[in-house]
Amino acid sequence: MTIQAINVRNQFKGKIKAIIEGIVVSEVDVETPAGIVTSVITTRSVKDLGLVIGTEVVALVKATEVSIAKI
């Protein structure tokens, strides 16, 4: 599969470092030059995409809301 065009500006290339698989959803940690990006996706998508530790991926980040709390 080749991505021709996408409207997401925050793209981080990296490799999957860890997968915590659940029954319905899984956490996927992607190690990027900017740090670890964690995505929660369906376990079905993990299997359909053939994601395993070491797979090269692109994390696409599009946030509709960012919250900040004072420490």
N, CA, C and O atoms as a Tripos MOL2 file, in Angstrom:
@<TRIPOS>MOLECULE
protein
  284   283    71     0     0
PROTEIN
NO_CHARGES

@<TRIPOS>ATOM
      1 N           0.8380   -1.1830    0.0000 N.3       1 MET1
      2 CA          0.0000    0.0000    0.0000 C.3       1 MET1
      3 C           0.8780    1.2400    0.0000 C.2       1 MET1
      4 O           1.8240    1.3360    0.7820 O.2       1 MET1
      5 N           0.5730    2.1740   -0.8600 N.am      2 THR2
      6 CA          1.3080    3.4210   -0.9470 C.3       2 THR2
      7 C           0.3710    4.5740   -0.6340 C.2       2 THR2
      8 O          -0.7310    4.6550   -1.1770 O.2       2 THR2
      9 N           0.8110    5.4570    0.2360 N.am      3 ILE3
     10 CA          0.0180    6.6440    0.5530 C.3       3 ILE3
     11 C           0.3650    7.7050   -0.4710 C.2       3 ILE3
     12 O           1.5060    8.1610   -0.5390 O.2       3 ILE3
     13 N          -0.6210    8.0990   -1.2700 N.am      4 GLN4
     14 CA         -0.4090    9.1030   -2.3180 C.3       4 GLN4
     15 C          -0.4150   10.5140   -1.7330 C.2       4 GLN4
     16 O           0.4710   11.3190   -2.0180 O.2       4 GLN4
     17 N          -1.4130   10.7990   -0.9220 N.am      5 ALA5
     18 CA         -1.5300   12.1210   -0.3080 C.3       5 ALA5
     19 C          -2.3640   11.9910    0.9540 C.2       5 ALA5
     20 O          -3.2970   11.1910    1.0160 O.2       5 ALA5
     21 N          -2.0170   12.7840    1.9570 N.am      6 ILE6
     22 CA         -2.7720   12.7680    3.2080 C.3       6 ILE6
     23 C          -2.7090   14.1540    3.8260 C.2       6 ILE6
     24 O          -1.6940   14.8430    3.7320 O.2       6 ILE6
     25 N          -3.7940   14.5510    4.4520 N.am      7 ASN7
     26 CA         -3.8750   15.8820    5.0450 C.3       7 ASN7
     27 C          -3.5820   15.8260    6.5400 C.2       7 ASN7
     28 O          -4.4020   16.2460    7.3570 O.2       7 ASN7
     29 N          -2.4200   15.3090    6.8890 N.am      8 VAL8
     30 CA         -1.9800   15.2880    8.2780 C.3       8 VAL8
     31 C          -0.5610   15.8280    8.3060 C.2       8 VAL8
     32 O           0.3460   15.2370    7.7200 O.2       8 VAL8
     33 N          -0.3700   16.9440    8.9820 N.am      9 ARG9
     34 CA          0.9520   17.5790    8.9720 C.3       9 ARG9
     35 C           1.9350   16.9420    9.9430 C.2       9 ARG9
     36 O           3.1390   16.9290    9.6860 O.2       9 ARG9
     37 N           1.4340   16.4130   11.0580 N.am     10 ASN10
     38 CA          2.3120   15.8270   12.0610 C.3      10 ASN10
     39 C           2.5190   14.3460   11.7710 C.2      10 ASN10
     40 O           1.7210   13.4980   12.1690 O.2      10 ASN10
     41 N           3.6080   14.0580   11.0690 N.am     11 GLN11
     42 CA          3.9290   12.6910   10.6880 C.3      11 GLN11
     43 C           5.2940   12.3290   11.2750 C.2      11 GLN11
     44 O           6.2710   13.0580   11.1070 O.2      11 GLN11
     45 N           5.3390   11.1880   11.9670 N.am     12 PHE12
     46 CA          6.5740   10.7550   12.6070 C.3      12 PHE12
     47 C           6.9120    9.3430   12.1420 C.2      12 PHE12
     48 O           6.1860    8.3970   12.4460 O.2      12 PHE12
     49 N           8.0130    9.2000   11.4050 N.am     13 LYS13
     50 CA          8.4710    7.8770   10.9930 C.3      13 LYS13
     51 C           9.1510    7.2070   12.1680 C.2      13 LYS13
     52 O           9.8700    7.8500   12.9330 O.2      13 LYS13
     53 N           8.9230    5.9200   12.3080 N.am     14 GLY14
     54 CA          9.5530    5.2020   13.4020 C.3      14 GLY14
     55 C           9.3380    3.7060   13.2760 C.2      14 GLY14
     56 O           8.8490    3.2020   12.2650 O.2      14 GLY14
     57 N           9.7240    3.0110   14.3470 N.am     15 LYS15
     58 CA          9.5660    1.5550   14.4090 C.3      15 LYS15
     59 C           8.7580    1.2170   15.6510 C.2      15 LYS15
     60 O           8.8610    1.8740   16.6870 O.2      15 LYS15
     61 N           7.9530    0.1760   15.5140 N.am     16 ILE16
     62 CA          7.1540   -0.2670   16.6580 C.3      16 ILE16
     63 C           8.0910   -0.8370   17.7140 C.2      16 ILE16
     64 O           8.8940   -1.7310   17.4500 O.2      16 ILE16
     65 N           7.9600   -0.2880   18.9230 N.am     17 LYS17
     66 CA          8.8040   -0.7150   20.0420 C.3      17 LYS17
     67 C           8.0760   -1.7150   20.9320 C.2      17 LYS17
     68 O           8.6970   -2.6360   21.4630 O.2      17 LYS17
     69 N           6.7560   -1.5430   21.1010 N.am     18 ALA18
     70 CA          5.9820   -2.4390   21.9640 C.3      18 ALA18
     71 C           4.5300   -2.4600   21.5200 C.2      18 ALA18
     72 O           4.0140   -1.4800   20.9810 O.2      18 ALA18
     73 N           3.8810   -3.5930   21.7550 N.am     19 ILE19
     74 CA          2.4470   -3.7260   21.5190 C.3      19 ILE19
     75 C           1.8480   -4.3870   22.7510 C.2      19 ILE19
     76 O           2.2410   -5.4900   23.1300 O.2      19 ILE19
     77 N           0.8920   -3.7040   23.3720 N.am     20 ILE20
     78 CA          0.1580   -4.2760   24.4900 C.3      20 ILE20
     79 C          -1.2210   -4.6160   23.9500 C.2      20 ILE20
     80 O          -2.0700   -3.7430   23.7690 O.2      20 ILE20
     81 N          -1.4260   -5.8980   23.6970 N.am     21 GLU21
     82 CA         -2.6380   -6.3440   23.0050 C.3      21 GLU21
     83 C          -3.7520   -6.6370   23.9860 C.2      21 GLU21
     84 O          -3.5690   -7.3700   24.9570 O.2      21 GLU21
     85 N          -4.9080   -6.0550   23.7190 N.am     22 GLY22
     86 CA         -6.1090   -6.3250   24.4980 C.3      22 GLY22
     87 C          -7.1120   -7.0790   23.6540 C.2      22 GLY22
     88 O          -6.8640   -7.3680   22.4830 O.2      22 GLY22
     89 N          -8.2450   -7.3940   24.2520 N.am     23 ILE23
     90 CA         -9.2710   -8.1430   23.5270 C.3      23 ILE23
     91 C          -9.8490   -7.3040   22.3960 C.2      23 ILE23
     92 O         -10.0310   -7.7960   21.2820 O.2      23 ILE23
     93 N         -10.1420   -6.0200   22.6840 N.am     24 VAL24
     94 CA        -10.7690   -5.1510   21.6910 C.3      24 VAL24
     95 C          -9.8050   -4.1110   21.1400 C.2      24 VAL24
     96 O          -9.7510   -3.8990   19.9290 O.2      24 VAL24
     97 N          -9.0380   -3.4560   22.0190 N.am     25 VAL25
     98 CA         -8.0820   -2.4370   21.5860 C.3      25 VAL25
     99 C          -6.6860   -2.7900   22.0700 C.2      25 VAL25
    100 O          -6.5140   -3.5330   23.0370 O.2      25 VAL25
    101 N          -5.6930   -2.2440   21.3800 N.am     26 SER26
    102 CA         -4.2910   -2.4790   21.7260 C.3      26 SER26
    103 C          -3.5500   -1.1570   21.7520 C.2      26 SER26
    104 O          -3.9090   -0.2240   21.0350 O.2      26 SER26
    105 N          -2.5070   -1.0740   22.5840 N.am     27 GLU27
    106 CA         -1.6100    0.0810   22.6110 C.3      27 GLU27
    107 C          -0.3880   -0.2630   21.7660 C.2      27 GLU27
    108 O           0.2090   -1.3290   21.9150 O.2      27 GLU27
    109 N          -0.0340    0.6540   20.8840 N.am     28 VAL28
    110 CA          1.1320    0.4530   20.0310 C.3      28 VAL28
    111 C           2.0980    1.6100   20.2850 C.2      28 VAL28
    112 O           1.7670    2.7680   20.0270 O.2      28 VAL28
    113 N           3.2860    1.2950   20.7880 N.am     29 ASP29
    114 CA          4.3260    2.3050   21.0260 C.3      29 ASP29
    115 C           5.2430    2.3610   19.8140 C.2      29 ASP29
    116 O           5.8030    1.3490   19.3920 O.2      29 ASP29
    117 N           5.3870    3.5710   19.2590 N.am     30 VAL30
    118 CA          6.2500    3.7840   18.0960 C.3      30 VAL30
    119 C           7.4190    4.6600   18.5390 C.2      30 VAL30
    120 O           7.2200    5.7630   19.0480 O.2      30 VAL30
    121 N           8.6380    4.1610   18.3420 N.am     31 GLU31
    122 CA          9.8390    4.9240   18.6740 C.3      31 GLU31
    123 C          10.2100    5.7870   17.4750 C.2      31 GLU31
    124 O          10.5100    5.2760   16.3960 O.2      31 GLU31
    125 N          10.1850    7.1180   17.6800 N.am     32 THR32
    126 CA         10.4900    8.0740   16.6200 C.3      32 THR32
    127 C          11.6600    8.9360   17.0580 C.2      32 THR32
    128 O          12.0160    8.9160   18.2370 O.2      32 THR32
    129 N          12.2720    9.6950   16.1540 N.am     33 PRO33
    130 CA         13.3380   10.6060   16.5540 C.3      33 PRO33
    131 C          12.8620   11.6530   17.5690 C.2      33 PRO33
    132 O          13.6680   12.1910   18.3280 O.2      33 PRO33
    133 N          11.5590   11.9400   17.5810 N.am     34 ALA34
    134 CA         11.0000   12.9250   18.5110 C.3      34 ALA34
    135 C          10.6350   12.3030   19.8550 C.2      34 ALA34
    136 O          10.2880   13.0290   20.7870 O.2      34 ALA34
    137 N          10.7030   10.9870   19.9790 N.am     35 GLY35
    138 CA         10.3240   10.2940   21.2060 C.3      35 GLY35
    139 C           9.3080    9.2030   20.9070 C.2      35 GLY35
    140 O           9.0640    8.8620   19.7500 O.2      35 GLY35
    141 N           8.7210    8.6640   21.9650 N.am     36 ILE36
    142 CA          7.7440    7.5850   21.8220 C.3      36 ILE36
    143 C           6.3640    8.1820   21.5540 C.2      36 ILE36
    144 O           5.9230    9.0900   22.2580 O.2      36 ILE36
    145 N           5.6930    7.6630   20.5330 N.am     37 VAL37
    146 CA          4.3110    8.0240   20.2310 C.3      37 VAL37
    147 C           3.4840    6.7720   20.4790 C.2      37 VAL37
    148 O           3.7840    5.7110   19.9310 O.2      37 VAL37
    149 N           2.4410    6.8870   21.3020 N.am     38 THR38
    150 CA          1.5790    5.7510   21.6090 C.3      38 THR38
    151 C           0.2350    5.9310   20.9380 C.2      38 THR38
    152 O          -0.3850    6.9900   21.0330 O.2      38 THR38
    153 N          -0.2050    4.8920   20.2630 N.am     39 SER39
    154 CA         -1.4990    4.9030   19.5960 C.3      39 SER39
    155 C          -2.3600    3.7880   20.1650 C.2      39 SER39
    156 O          -1.8710    2.6860   20.4110 O.2      39 SER39
    157 N          -3.6320    4.0690   20.3730 N.am     40 VAL40
    158 CA         -4.5880    3.0450   20.7810 C.3      40 VAL40
    159 C          -5.4610    2.7590   19.5650 C.2      40 VAL40
    160 O          -6.2300    3.6110   19.1200 O.2      40 VAL40
    161 N          -5.3300    1.5460   19.0380 N.am     41 ILE41
    162 CA         -6.0940    1.1540   17.8570 C.3      41 ILE41
    163 C          -6.7520   -0.1950   18.1340 C.2      41 ILE41
    164 O          -6.4240   -0.8650   19.1140 O.2      41 ILE41
    165 N          -7.6670   -0.5790   17.2800 N.am     42 THR42
    166 CA         -8.3240   -1.8710   17.4940 C.3      42 THR42
    167 C          -7.3200   -3.0050   17.3130 C.2      42 THR42
    168 O          -6.3940   -2.9210   16.5060 O.2      42 THR42
    169 N          -7.5310   -4.0510   18.0760 N.am     43 THR43
    170 CA         -6.6850   -5.2320   17.9630 C.3      43 THR43
    171 C          -6.8380   -5.8420   16.5740 C.2      43 THR43
    172 O          -5.8860   -6.3940   16.0220 O.2      43 THR43
    173 N          -8.0250   -5.7390   16.0190 N.am     44 ARG44
    174 CA         -8.2450   -6.2250   14.6570 C.3      44 ARG44
    175 C          -7.3380   -5.4990   13.6710 C.2      44 ARG44
    176 O          -6.7780   -6.1250   12.7710 O.2      44 ARG44
    177 N          -7.1840   -4.1660   13.8320 N.am     45 SER45
    178 CA         -6.3060   -3.4040   12.9410 C.3      45 SER45
    179 C          -4.8490   -3.8220   13.1060 C.2      45 SER45
    180 O          -4.1070   -3.8830   12.1250 O.2      45 SER45
    181 N          -4.4370   -4.1100   14.3340 N.am     46 VAL46
    182 CA         -3.0620   -4.5850   14.5660 C.3      46 VAL46
    183 C          -2.8230   -5.8470   13.7510 C.2      46 VAL46
    184 O          -1.7890   -5.9910   13.0990 O.2      46 VAL46
    185 N          -3.7850   -6.7580   13.7940 N.am     47 LYS47
    186 CA         -3.6370   -8.0280   13.0640 C.3      47 LYS47
    187 C          -3.7400   -7.8130   11.5500 C.2      47 LYS47
    188 O          -2.9440   -8.3610   10.7870 O.2      47 LYS47
    189 N          -4.7320   -7.0050   11.1130 N.am     48 ASP48
    190 CA         -4.9250   -6.7690    9.6800 C.3      48 ASP48
    191 C          -3.7100   -6.1030    9.0400 C.2      48 ASP48
    192 O          -3.3680   -6.3960    7.8950 O.2      48 ASP48
    193 N          -3.0530   -5.1950    9.7920 N.am     49 LEU49
    194 CA         -1.8710   -4.4990    9.2790 C.3      49 LEU49
    195 C          -0.5870   -5.3150    9.4440 C.2      49 LEU49
    196 O           0.4610   -4.9430    8.9180 O.2      49 LEU49
    197 N          -0.6730   -6.4270   10.1770 N.am     50 GLY50
    198 CA          0.5070   -7.2640   10.3950 C.3      50 GLY50
    199 C           1.5520   -6.5690   11.2550 C.2      50 GLY50
    200 O           2.7520   -6.7430   11.0410 O.2      50 GLY50
    201 N           1.0980   -5.7760   12.2350 N.am     51 LEU51
    202 CA          2.0330   -5.0210   13.0690 C.3      51 LEU51
    203 C           2.6920   -5.9220   14.1000 C.2      51 LEU51
    204 O           2.0250   -6.6540   14.8320 O.2      51 LEU51
    205 N           4.0070   -5.8520   14.1370 N.am     52 VAL52
    206 CA          4.8150   -6.5670   15.1290 C.3      52 VAL52
    207 C           5.9520   -5.6440   15.5450 C.2      52 VAL52
    208 O           6.2270   -4.6460   14.8790 O.2      52 VAL52
    209 N           6.5980   -5.9770   16.6290 N.am     53 ILE53
    210 CA          7.7380   -5.1790   17.0810 C.3      53 ILE53
    211 C           8.7840   -5.1290   15.9730 C.2      53 ILE53
    212 O           9.1380   -6.1530   15.3870 O.2      53 ILE53
    213 N           9.2740   -3.9160   15.6960 N.am     54 GLY54
    214 CA         10.2800   -3.7150   14.6570 C.3      54 GLY54
    215 C           9.7180   -3.2570   13.3260 C.2      54 GLY54
    216 O          10.4740   -2.8420   12.4470 O.2      54 GLY54
    217 N           8.3890   -3.3270   13.1580 N.am     55 THR55
    218 CA          7.7770   -2.8820   11.9030 C.3      55 THR55
    219 C           7.9790   -1.3810   11.7330 C.2      55 THR55
    220 O           7.7450   -0.6130   12.6660 O.2      55 THR55
    221 N           8.4130   -0.9580   10.5460 N.am     56 GLU56
    222 CA          8.5490    0.4710   10.2510 C.3      56 GLU56
    223 C           7.1820    1.0260    9.9010 C.2      56 GLU56
    224 O           6.4720    0.4770    9.0570 O.2      56 GLU56
    225 N           6.8140    2.1310   10.5630 N.am     57 VAL57
    226 CA          5.4990    2.7410   10.3700 C.3      57 VAL57
    227 C           5.6340    4.2570   10.3500 C.2      57 VAL57
    228 O           6.7050    4.8050   10.6120 O.2      57 VAL57
    229 N           4.5490    4.9100   10.0420 N.am     58 VAL58
    230 CA          4.4420    6.3600   10.1610 C.3      58 VAL58
    231 C           3.3010    6.6390   11.1240 C.2      58 VAL58
    232 O           2.1730    6.2040   10.8910 O.2      58 VAL58
    233 N           3.5790    7.3590   12.2010 N.am     59 ALA59
    234 CA          2.5410    7.7710   13.1400 C.3      59 ALA59
    235 C           1.9790    9.0910   12.6370 C.2      59 ALA59
    236 O           2.7100   10.0700   12.4860 O.2      59 ALA59
    237 N           0.6780    9.1100   12.3800 N.am     60 LEU60
    238 CA          0.0000   10.3000   11.8850 C.3      60 LEU60
    239 C          -0.8030   10.8880   13.0400 C.2      60 LEU60
    240 O          -1.7180   10.2450   13.5530 O.2      60 LEU60
    241 N          -0.4640   12.1050   13.4470 N.am     61 VAL61
    242 CA         -1.0890   12.7140   14.6170 C.3      61 VAL61
    243 C          -1.9460   13.8940   14.1860 C.2      61 VAL61
    244 O          -1.4520   14.8600   13.6050 O.2      61 VAL61
    245 N          -3.2350   13.8000   14.4780 N.am     62 LYS62
    246 CA         -4.1550   14.8920   14.1790 C.3      62 LYS62
    247 C          -5.0480   15.0600   15.3940 C.2      62 LYS62
    248 O          -6.0200   14.3230   15.5540 O.2      62 LYS62
    249 N          -4.7360   16.0060   16.2400 N.am     63 ALA63
    250 CA         -5.4780   16.2200   17.4680 C.3      63 ALA63
    251 C          -6.5560   17.2830   17.2790 C.2      63 ALA63
    252 O          -6.3210   18.3350   16.6860 O.2      63 ALA63
    253 N          -7.7320   16.9830   17.7950 N.am     64 THR64
    254 CA         -8.7910   17.9830   17.7640 C.3      64 THR64
    255 C          -8.7960   18.8130   19.0320 C.2      64 THR64
    256 O          -9.4130   19.8770   19.0900 O.2      64 THR64
    257 N          -8.0980   18.3130   20.0540 N.am     65 GLU65
    258 CA         -8.0250   19.0370   21.3110 C.3      65 GLU65
    259 C          -6.7340   18.6790   22.0230 C.2      65 GLU65
    260 O          -6.3440   17.5120   22.0600 O.2      65 GLU65
    261 N          -6.0780   19.6670   22.5820 N.am     66 VAL66
    262 CA         -4.8980   19.4590   23.4000 C.3      66 VAL66
    263 C          -5.1490   20.1620   24.7270 C.2      66 VAL66
    264 O          -5.4000   21.3660   24.7540 O.2      66 VAL66
    265 N          -5.0840   19.4210   25.8240 N.am     67 SER67
    266 CA         -5.3140   19.9930   27.1490 C.3      67 SER67
    267 C          -3.9860   20.1960   27.8520 C.2      67 SER67
    268 O          -3.0610   19.3980   27.6950 O.2      67 SER67
    269 N          -3.8960   21.2640   28.6260 N.am     68 ILE68
    270 CA         -2.6870   21.5570   29.3990 C.3      68 ILE68
    271 C          -3.0940   21.8280   30.8300 C.2      68 ILE68
    272 O          -4.0630   22.5420   31.0880 O.2      68 ILE68
    273 N          -2.3380   21.2460   31.7740 N.am     69 ALA69
    274 CA         -2.5870   21.4680   33.1920 C.3      69 ALA69
    275 C          -1.3330   22.0460   33.8400 C.2      69 ALA69
    276 O          -0.2210   21.6090   33.5440 O.2      69 ALA69
    277 N          -1.5080   23.0130   34.7090 N.am     70 LYS70
    278 CA         -0.3690   23.6090   35.4170 C.3      70 LYS70
    279 C           0.0740   22.6650   36.5100 C.2      70 LYS70
    280 O          -0.7540   22.1240   37.2420 O.2      70 LYS70
    281 N           1.3800   22.4630   36.6250 N.am     71 ILE71
    282 CA          1.9340   21.5520   37.6370 C.3      71 ILE71
    283 C           2.2160   22.3280   38.9080 C.2      71 ILE71
    284 O           2.6870   21.7550   39.8900 O.2      71 ILE71
@<TRIPOS>BOND
     1     1     2 1
     2     2     3 1
     3     3     4 2
     4     3     5 am
     5     5     6 1
     6     6     7 1
     7     7     8 2
     8     7     9 am
     9     9    10 1
    10    10    11 1
    11    11    12 2
    12    11    13 am
    13    13    14 1
    14    14    15 1
    15    15    16 2
    16    15    17 am
    17    17    18 1
    18    18    19 1
    19    19    20 2
    20    19    21 am
    21    21    22 1
    22    22    23 1
    23    23    24 2
    24    23    25 am
    25    25    26 1
    26    26    27 1
    27    27    28 2
    28    27    29 am
    29    29    30 1
    30    30    31 1
    31    31    32 2
    32    31    33 am
    33    33    34 1
    34    34    35 1
    35    35    36 2
    36    35    37 am
    37    37    38 1
    38    38    39 1
    39    39    40 2
    40    39    41 am
    41    41    42 1
    42    42    43 1
    43    43    44 2
    44    43    45 am
    45    45    46 1
    46    46    47 1
    47    47    48 2
    48    47    49 am
    49    49    50 1
    50    50    51 1
    51    51    52 2
    52    51    53 am
    53    53    54 1
    54    54    55 1
    55    55    56 2
    56    55    57 am
    57    57    58 1
    58    58    59 1
    59    59    60 2
    60    59    61 am
    61    61    62 1
    62    62    63 1
    63    63    64 2
    64    63    65 am
    65    65    66 1
    66    66    67 1
    67    67    68 2
    68    67    69 am
    69    69    70 1
    70    70    71 1
    71    71    72 2
    72    71    73 am
    73    73    74 1
    74    74    75 1
    75    75    76 2
    76    75    77 am
    77    77    78 1
    78    78    79 1
    79    79    80 2
    80    79    81 am
    81    81    82 1
    82    82    83 1
    83    83    84 2
    84    83    85 am
    85    85    86 1
    86    86    87 1
    87    87    88 2
    88    87    89 am
    89    89    90 1
    90    90    91 1
    91    91    92 2
    92    91    93 am
    93    93    94 1
    94    94    95 1
    95    95    96 2
    96    95    97 am
    97    97    98 1
    98    98    99 1
    99    99   100 2
   100    99   101 am
   101   101   102 1
   102   102   103 1
   103   103   104 2
   104   103   105 am
   105   105   106 1
   106   106   107 1
   107   107   108 2
   108   107   109 am
   109   109   110 1
   110   110   111 1
   111   111   112 2
   112   111   113 am
   113   113   114 1
   114   114   115 1
   115   115   116 2
   116   115   117 am
   117   117   118 1
   118   118   119 1
   119   119   120 2
   120   119   121 am
   121   121   122 1
   122   122   123 1
   123   123   124 2
   124   123   125 am
   125   125   126 1
   126   126   127 1
   127   127   128 2
   128   127   129 am
   129   129   130 1
   130   130   131 1
   131   131   132 2
   132   131   133 am
   133   133   134 1
   134   134   135 1
   135   135   136 2
   136   135   137 am
   137   137   138 1
   138   138   139 1
   139   139   140 2
   140   139   141 am
   141   141   142 1
   142   142   143 1
   143   143   144 2
   144   143   145 am
   145   145   146 1
   146   146   147 1
   147   147   148 2
   148   147   149 am
   149   149   150 1
   150   150   151 1
   151   151   152 2
   152   151   153 am
   153   153   154 1
   154   154   155 1
   155   155   156 2
   156   155   157 am
   157   157   158 1
   158   158   159 1
   159   159   160 2
   160   159   161 am
   161   161   162 1
   162   162   163 1
   163   163   164 2
   164   163   165 am
   165   165   166 1
   166   166   167 1
   167   167   168 2
   168   167   169 am
   169   169   170 1
   170   170   171 1
   171   171   172 2
   172   171   173 am
   173   173   174 1
   174   174   175 1
   175   175   176 2
   176   175   177 am
   177   177   178 1
   178   178   179 1
   179   179   180 2
   180   179   181 am
   181   181   182 1
   182   182   183 1
   183   183   184 2
   184   183   185 am
   185   185   186 1
   186   186   187 1
   187   187   188 2
   188   187   189 am
   189   189   190 1
   190   190   191 1
   191   191   192 2
   192   191   193 am
   193   193   194 1
   194   194   195 1
   195   195   196 2
   196   195   197 am
   197   197   198 1
   198   198   199 1
   199   199   200 2
   200   199   201 am
   201   201   202 1
   202   202   203 1
   203   203   204 2
   204   203   205 am
   205   205   206 1
   206   206   207 1
   207   207   208 2
   208   207   209 am
   209   209   210 1
   210   210   211 1
   211   211   212 2
   212   211   213 am
   213   213   214 1
   214   214   215 1
   215   215   216 2
   216   215   217 am
   217   217   218 1
   218   218   219 1
   219   219   220 2
   220   219   221 am
   221   221   222 1
   222   222   223 1
   223   223   224 2
   224   223   225 am
   225   225   226 1
   226   226   227 1
   227   227   228 2
   228   227   229 am
   229   229   230 1
   230   230   231 1
   231   231   232 2
   232   231   233 am
   233   233   234 1
   234   234   235 1
   235   235   236 2
   236   235   237 am
   237   237   238 1
   238   238   239 1
   239   239   240 2
   240   239   241 am
   241   241   242 1
   242   242   243 1
   243   243   244 2
   244   243   245 am
   245   245   246 1
   246   246   247 1
   247   247   248 2
   248   247   249 am
   249   249   250 1
   250   250   251 1
   251   251   252 2
   252   251   253 am
   253   253   254 1
   254   254   255 1
   255   255   256 2
   256   255   257 am
   257   257   258 1
   258   258   259 1
   259   259   260 2
   260   259   261 am
   261   261   262 1
   262   262   263 1
   263   263   264 2
   264   263   265 am
   265   265   266 1
   266   266   267 1
   267   267   268 2
   268   267   269 am
   269   269   270 1
   270   270   271 1
   271   271   272 2
   272   271   273 am
   273   273   274 1
   274   274   275 1
   275   275   276 2
   276   275   277 am
   277   277   278 1
   278   278   279 1
   279   279   280 2
   280   279   281 am
   281   281   282 1
   282   282   283 1
   283   283   284 2
@<TRIPOS>SUBSTRUCTURE
     1 MET1         2 RESIDUE 1 A MET
     2 THR2         6 RESIDUE 1 A THR
     3 ILE3        10 RESIDUE 1 A ILE
     4 GLN4        14 RESIDUE 1 A GLN
     5 ALA5        18 RESIDUE 1 A ALA
     6 ILE6        22 RESIDUE 1 A ILE
     7 ASN7        26 RESIDUE 1 A ASN
     8 VAL8        30 RESIDUE 1 A VAL
     9 ARG9        34 RESIDUE 1 A ARG
    10 ASN10       38 RESIDUE 1 A ASN
    11 GLN11       42 RESIDUE 1 A GLN
    12 PHE12       46 RESIDUE 1 A PHE
    13 LYS13       50 RESIDUE 1 A LYS
    14 GLY14       54 RESIDUE 1 A GLY
    15 LYS15       58 RESIDUE 1 A LYS
    16 ILE16       62 RESIDUE 1 A ILE
    17 LYS17       66 RESIDUE 1 A LYS
    18 ALA18       70 RESIDUE 1 A ALA
    19 ILE19       74 RESIDUE 1 A ILE
    20 ILE20       78 RESIDUE 1 A ILE
    21 GLU21       82 RESIDUE 1 A GLU
    22 GLY22       86 RESIDUE 1 A GLY
    23 ILE23       90 RESIDUE 1 A ILE
    24 VAL24       94 RESIDUE 1 A VAL
    25 VAL25       98 RESIDUE 1 A VAL
    26 SER26      102 RESIDUE 1 A SER
    27 GLU27      106 RESIDUE 1 A GLU
    28 VAL28      110 RESIDUE 1 A VAL
    29 ASP29      114 RESIDUE 1 A ASP
    30 VAL30      118 RESIDUE 1 A VAL
    31 GLU31      122 RESIDUE 1 A GLU
    32 THR32      126 RESIDUE 1 A THR
    33 PRO33      130 RESIDUE 1 A PRO
    34 ALA34      134 RESIDUE 1 A ALA
    35 GLY35      138 RESIDUE 1 A GLY
    36 ILE36      142 RESIDUE 1 A ILE
    37 VAL37      146 RESIDUE 1 A VAL
    38 THR38      150 RESIDUE 1 A THR
    39 SER39      154 RESIDUE 1 A SER
    40 VAL40      158 RESIDUE 1 A VAL
    41 ILE41      162 RESIDUE 1 A ILE
    42 THR42      166 RESIDUE 1 A THR
    43 THR43      170 RESIDUE 1 A THR
    44 ARG44      174 RESIDUE 1 A ARG
    45 SER45      178 RESIDUE 1 A SER
    46 VAL46      182 RESIDUE 1 A VAL
    47 LYS47      186 RESIDUE 1 A LYS
    48 ASP48      190 RESIDUE 1 A ASP
    49 LEU49      194 RESIDUE 1 A LEU
    50 GLY50      198 RESIDUE 1 A GLY
    51 LEU51      202 RESIDUE 1 A LEU
    52 VAL52      206 RESIDUE 1 A VAL
    53 ILE53      210 RESIDUE 1 A ILE
    54 GLY54      214 RESIDUE 1 A GLY
    55 THR55      218 RESIDUE 1 A THR
    56 GLU56      222 RESIDUE 1 A GLU
    57 VAL57      226 RESIDUE 1 A VAL
    58 VAL58      230 RESIDUE 1 A VAL
    59 ALA59      234 RESIDUE 1 A ALA
    60 LEU60      238 RESIDUE 1 A LEU
    61 VAL61      242 RESIDUE 1 A VAL
    62 LYS62      246 RESIDUE 1 A LYS
    63 ALA63      250 RESIDUE 1 A ALA
    64 THR64      254 RESIDUE 1 A THR
    65 GLU65      258 RESIDUE 1 A GLU
    66 VAL66      262 RESIDUE 1 A VAL
    67 SER67      266 RESIDUE 1 A SER
    68 ILE68      270 RESIDUE 1 A ILE
    69 ALA69      274 RESIDUE 1 A ALA
    70 LYS70      278 RESIDUE 1 A LYS
    71 ILE71      282 RESIDUE 1 A ILE
